[in-house]
Amino acid sequence: MAGKLAVIGAGLMGSGIAQVSAQAGWDVVLRDVTDAALTRGTDGIKASYDKFVSKGRMTAEDAEAALARITTTTDLDAVADADIVVEAVFEKLEVKHEIFRALDKLVRDDAILASNTSAIPITKIAAVTERPERVVGAHFFSPVPMMQLCELVRGYKTSDETLATTRAFAESVGKTCIVVNRDVAGFVTTRLISALVVEAAKLYESGVASAEDIDIACKLGFGHAMGPLATADLTGVDILLHATSNIYTESQDEKFAPPELMRRMVDAGDIGRKSGQGFYKH
């Protein structure tokens, strides 16, 4: 399966989705609001392809052909002939609403509108469109070229056909899918990691164990590739605070209430690898 894909947002997630899709034969238009953001995105894609070529995971010809299948634009009208649109912008409902309202007026009647959100209910995003049955969650994982999972989320009105087509797309770009049949905030994966990070942060905050020992417990005791506090630093403490707060607001489930420590770390700018300090020094 291949066709025309539009990706909205050229950040880490959007450029990663564009990269694997172009590599799988999709014609991709990558849209962001500034040329600088688009340049950063395409530079990252090229660097990733170059790394794959140097490791023998793809040929130089295939990398060149994949790059040629990606076009960039700051014009949202470029989505007009897309079969599928994947939105990968900032995790804020108002921002996504603005995008989906615009997309609803621009895309073909048979196009699918997918969101890469990791925590916002799809039904809320779909509600601002005239086609909620054609809106679906397609939550890819970072870094997209390396992570095999795609979490498909059925909104309250998402049709079986929309879900099946989105699954075929995700599988065509090399992903294994799980399906979230009920549109709960945080879906499956974000709920699981949020509950684990919140509990790990509470254990650390109250002096029960060091960050290192909590992470070692999860790695050696449960076979996790990375402990929850190292994961928080990699993802961004700010991103996880935002996700857990969203889930807590929606569910009122105390296990998702982020501890004071996470809020203070974000206030202080200690948000993980990208700032040089989080639960660990980087």
N, C-alpha and C positions, 0 to 999 in steps of 0.2 A: 504494500500500500504506500503510495506517495501522492502528493498533490501540492497545493499551495497553502503555506502556513504563514500567518502573521504573528509576530511576537511583540507585545507591547512592554517596553522596558528593557534596556540594554545593560542592566547591571549584572551581577554575578549569576543570578538565576536565569534571567532572560537570555543572556549571551550563551549560557550553557545549553539551554533548550534549543536555541538557534543552531548551535554547533552540532549537537547529536542529530538533529533533524536534517540539516544539510548533508551531513555525512551519510545519512540513510536514504538520500535521494530526493528529499523534499525541496521545493523552491521556497525560500524563506525571505520574507521582508521583515527587517528588524527596525522597530520604530522607537525613538526616544525624543525628548523635548529639545535636546541640544546636540549639535554636531560633535562637541567634545565628548559627551557621554557615548555617542555612537562609535567614535574613534577608539575610546578606551575598550569598549565591548569587542570590536572587531580585532583590535590588537591582541586582546586576551585569547580570542578564538584562534588566531593565526599562531600564537605562541604555543597553544595547546596542541594544535595539529602538528606543528614542528616537532614537539616532544614525542608525539605518537610515531612520527616518521623516523626519528632518531632511534626509537626503541623497536622499530620494525613492526609496529602495530597497524600501520597503514602506509601505502606507498605515497611518494611525493606527488604522483599524478592524481591519485585519489584526493589528496589534501587540496591540491590546486582546483580540482573539479568541485569539491565541496565548498570551498571559499567562493568560487564563481557563482554558486547557487544562492549566495546571501547578498541581498541588496539592503541598503540602509536609507532611512528617511526620517524627517522630522514631521512629515505630513500624515495625519491620522487617516486621511482619505485613501491612503495606499492599501487599506484593508478591504477595499470594495470587492475584490475578486478572490478573497481567501476562502478556502474550504473550512479551515479551523483557525480561530484566533486564540492565542494564549496570552492572558494578561499576567505580567510579573512585575507589578509596580509596588510601591511602599504599602506596608500592611496597615492601612487606615481605611475604614469603611467609606468615609467621605471621598477619598481619592479614587477608590475603586468605583463608587457610584458615578462619579463624573465620567470616568472612562467608559463604563458600561452603557450609560445613557447615550453617549456619543456613538459607540460601536453599534448599538441597536439600530440607529438611523442609517449607518453607513454600509453594513455588511449585507450580503445576499440573504434572502429569506431562509435558505437551506443551510446557512453557515452555522457552525457550532461556536459558542463563546465559552471558553474555559478559563478558570482562574487558578493561578498557582498558589493561592492563599494557603497558609498552614494552620490557621485558627479561626478565620471569620466564616460564619455559616454561609453556605452557598445560596440558601433561600433568601437571605438578606441582600446579597449581591444581585440575584436574579430579579428581585422585586421591582427594580427600577427599569426593567426592560419590558417589551411587549411580547417576549418569547421565552418565558421562564422554563419552558419544556426543553429549550435548546441551550440552556446554561448548565455547566457541570464543573466540578472541581477536578483539577489535574495537578496534584501536588507532587512536584519533582523534588529531589533531594540534592543537597550541595556536597561536593561539586558534581554537577549533573553528568559530565562525561564518565565519572567513576562510579557513581552510585546507581545501583540497579533498580531501585524501587520507584514506583509511581503509585500514589494513593488517589484512587478515583472516588469522588464524592458525589452522591446523588442528592440534589436539592429536593425540596418538597414536591416540585413539579417536573423534575428532570425526567425525560422520556427514556424508555428502554433503548430506543434507537440511538439517542444521543450518547448514552453510556457505552453502548456497543461500539459505536464509531470512534469514540474517544479512546476506548481500550485498544482498538485496532491501530490507531495512531501511535499510542504509547508503546505498544508491542513492536510496531514497525521501526521505532528508533532504539530498540534494544532493551526496553524496560519490562520488568515483571510487575504486574498490577495486583493491588488488593482493592476491594470494593467496600466503601463505607455506605451502608444502606440507609442509615438514619443520620440526618444532618445535624449532629451535635457539635458544639463549639470545640475546636481542637481535634476533631475527627478521632482516628485511632492513634497515630504516631505522636502527634503533638501532646495529646493527653498523657500518653505513657511517659514520654521524656520529661514533660512538665512536672508530673507527680514525683518522678524520681529526683529531678533537680531540686525541687522545692524541699523534699525530705532531706536530701544530702546537704543542702544549704543550711537547713535548720540544725542538723547534727553538728555541722561545722561551726555555726554561729554560737551554739550553746556549749562548745568546747568538748563535745563527746569524743571527737577524733579529729585528726588533721585532714586537710583536703587530700593529701597524698594517700593516707590510709583508707579514707572513704572510697577513693577511686580504685585503689588496689583491691579492696574488698569486692567491688563490682566486676573488675577484670578477672580476678582469679577465682572468686566464689561463684560468679554467674556466667563467666565466659564472654563478658562484654569486650568489644575491641577497644573501647575507650570509656573511662569512668565518667559519671555525670557532671562533675565539676570541671574536668578537662573539656567535656563537650560544651558546657556553658561558655567557657573561655573561647572555644573555637567558633561557636555559633554567634556569640556576643551576648553578654549578660543583659544588655539592654533589649535585645531581640527576645530573649527568653522571658524577661520581666514583662514585656508587652504581651507576649503570647499567654503566659500564665494569668495575667491580669484580665485579659479578654475572656479566657475560659472561666475564671472565677466570677466575673461580672455576669456571664450568661448562666452559669450553673448554680452559683451560690454554694458550691461544694468547698468546704474549708480546706480540703487537701490541696487545692490549687491556689490558696491565698499565699502570695509570695512573701517570704520573711523580710523583716525590716532591713536585714543585711543587704539583700539584693537591691533594694531601693537606694540605700546609702551608697553602695558601690557605683550605681548608675549616676547618682547626684555628683559623686566625686570624679566621674569619668573613668573609673576602673572597670572597663567593660570587656576585658579579655585581651586576646591576641592583638586585635587591631589598635589597642591603646598601649600595649606593652605591659599591662597589669590587669589581673582579674583575680580569680582565686589563686592563680600562680603568677610569678613574674616571668615575662617572656622577652 
